[in-house]
Amino acid sequence: MVKRLLTSVAVLLASVATLAGVALIIRVAFDDGEEATLTFAPTATATAMEDEGEEHLEEIISRGRELYLSVGCAACHGQNAEGSSIGPALPGHTEEQVKSQVRNPIKNMPAFSQAQIDDEGLDAIAAYITSLGVGVAHV
């Protein structure tokens, strides 16, 4: 009964965090020695968290930030993706939105080809942006 209740509470908390765009790992240890780990995250980070663990995810996000700065994203979207008069704030965007906008942009953003940002780099940038949490999504 206690296991079921704790697991339900953990799932509820993680679901709220996921809706808020926040990555969350919940580890629960039970009296009988069993453990449960629940991983919830925005789409860009969920697979990395499940497959590689939290430490690897931090490396991906760090690389994403480095690429974000080095390929010029910050010139329009701000040093911390807070937005500017040129480009919108990025927190709140999904992995799919980031990837689509980078490859096939709408409005005034330039396209970035595979030669400019490879798919692995784009995944890292998307992980960085989705790690920023919830913001006002730009449509």
C-alpha positions as CSV (number, residue, x, y, z in Angstrom):
1,M,0.0,0.0,0.0
2,V,2.8,2.4,0.9
3,K,4.7,1.5,-2.2
4,R,1.7,2.2,-4.4
5,L,1.0,5.5,-2.6
6,L,4.6,6.8,-2.9
7,T,4.8,5.7,-6.5
8,S,1.6,7.5,-7.3
9,V,2.8,10.7,-5.6
10,A,6.1,10.5,-7.4
11,V,4.3,10.1,-10.8
12,L,2.0,13.0,-10.0
13,L,5.0,15.3,-9.1
14,A,6.9,14.2,-12.1
15,S,3.9,14.8,-14.4
16,V,3.6,18.3,-13.1
17,A,7.3,18.9,-13.7
18,T,7.1,17.5,-17.2
19,L,4.1,19.8,-18.0
20,A,6.2,22.7,-16.7
21,G,9.1,21.7,-19.0
22,V,11.4,20.7,-16.1
23,A,13.5,17.5,-16.2
24,L,13.0,15.4,-13.0
25,I,14.4,12.1,-11.7
26,I,12.7,10.6,-8.7
27,R,14.4,7.8,-6.8
28,V,12.4,6.0,-4.1
29,A,13.8,3.5,-1.7
30,F,11.4,1.2,0.1
31,D,11.8,-0.5,3.5
32,D,12.1,-3.9,1.8
33,G,15.2,-2.8,-0.1
34,E,13.5,-2.3,-3.4
35,E,14.1,0.9,-5.3
36,A,12.2,2.6,-8.0
37,T,13.4,5.3,-10.4
38,L,11.1,7.5,-12.4
39,T,12.4,9.8,-15.1
40,F,10.4,12.5,-16.6
41,A,11.6,15.3,-18.9
42,P,10.8,17.5,-21.8
43,T,11.0,15.6,-25.1
44,A,14.5,16.6,-26.0
45,T,16.0,15.3,-22.7
46,A,13.9,12.3,-21.9
47,T,15.7,9.8,-24.1
48,A,19.1,11.0,-23.0
49,M,18.2,10.8,-19.3
50,E,16.8,7.2,-19.7
51,D,19.7,5.9,-21.9
52,E,22.7,7.7,-20.6
53,G,21.9,9.1,-17.2
54,E,21.8,12.5,-15.7
55,E,25.6,13.2,-15.9
56,H,25.5,12.5,-19.7
57,L,22.5,14.8,-20.0
58,E,24.4,17.6,-18.3
59,E,27.2,17.1,-20.9
60,I,24.7,17.3,-23.7
61,I,23.1,20.5,-22.3
62,S,26.5,22.0,-21.8
63,R,27.6,21.2,-25.3
64,G,24.2,22.6,-26.6
65,R,24.9,25.9,-24.8
66,E,28.4,26.1,-26.2
67,L,27.0,25.5,-29.7
68,Y,24.2,28.0,-29.1
69,L,26.8,30.7,-28.4
70,S,29.3,29.7,-31.1
71,V,27.0,29.3,-34.1
72,G,25.4,32.7,-33.4
73,C,22.0,31.9,-31.8
74,A,22.8,34.4,-29.0
75,A,23.2,37.3,-31.4
76,C,19.4,37.3,-32.0
77,H,18.0,35.4,-29.0
78,G,20.2,36.7,-26.2
79,Q,23.1,35.2,-24.3
80,N,20.7,33.2,-22.1
81,A,18.0,32.7,-24.7
82,E,16.0,35.5,-23.0
83,G,15.1,37.0,-26.4
84,S,15.8,40.4,-27.9
85,S,14.3,42.9,-30.3
86,I,15.5,40.6,-33.1
87,G,14.5,37.1,-31.9
88,P,12.1,35.7,-29.4
89,A,12.9,34.2,-26.0
90,L,13.4,30.4,-26.4
91,P,12.3,28.9,-23.0
92,G,9.1,27.0,-23.6
93,H,9.9,25.8,-27.0
94,T,9.9,22.0,-27.6
95,E,12.6,19.9,-29.2
96,E,10.5,19.6,-32.4
97,Q,9.9,23.4,-32.6
98,V,13.7,24.1,-32.2
99,K,14.7,21.6,-34.8
100,S,12.1,22.7,-37.3
101,Q,12.9,26.3,-36.9
102,V,16.6,25.8,-37.2
103,R,16.3,23.7,-40.4
104,N,13.2,25.4,-42.0
105,P,12.7,28.7,-40.3
106,I,9.6,30.9,-40.5
107,K,9.9,34.7,-40.6
108,N,13.3,36.3,-40.6
109,M,15.6,33.6,-39.0
110,P,18.2,32.2,-41.4
111,A,18.3,28.4,-42.0
112,F,21.1,26.4,-40.6
113,S,22.1,23.5,-42.8
114,Q,23.4,20.1,-41.8
115,A,26.9,21.3,-42.8
116,Q,26.5,24.3,-40.4
117,I,25.0,22.3,-37.5
118,D,25.0,18.6,-37.7
119,D,22.1,16.6,-36.3
120,E,24.0,15.7,-33.1
121,G,24.8,19.4,-32.5
122,L,21.1,20.3,-33.2
123,D,20.0,17.7,-30.7
124,A,22.4,19.3,-28.1
125,I,21.1,22.8,-28.9
126,A,17.5,21.5,-28.5
127,A,18.4,19.8,-25.2
128,Y,19.9,23.1,-24.0
129,I,16.8,25.1,-25.0
130,T,14.3,22.7,-23.5
131,S,16.4,22.6,-20.3
132,L,15.6,26.2,-19.8
133,G,12.1,25.4,-18.7
134,V,8.9,27.1,-19.4
135,G,8.5,30.4,-21.0
136,V,6.1,32.1,-23.3
137,A,6.3,30.1,-26.5
138,H,6.7,32.1,-29.7
139,V,4.5,31.0,-32.5
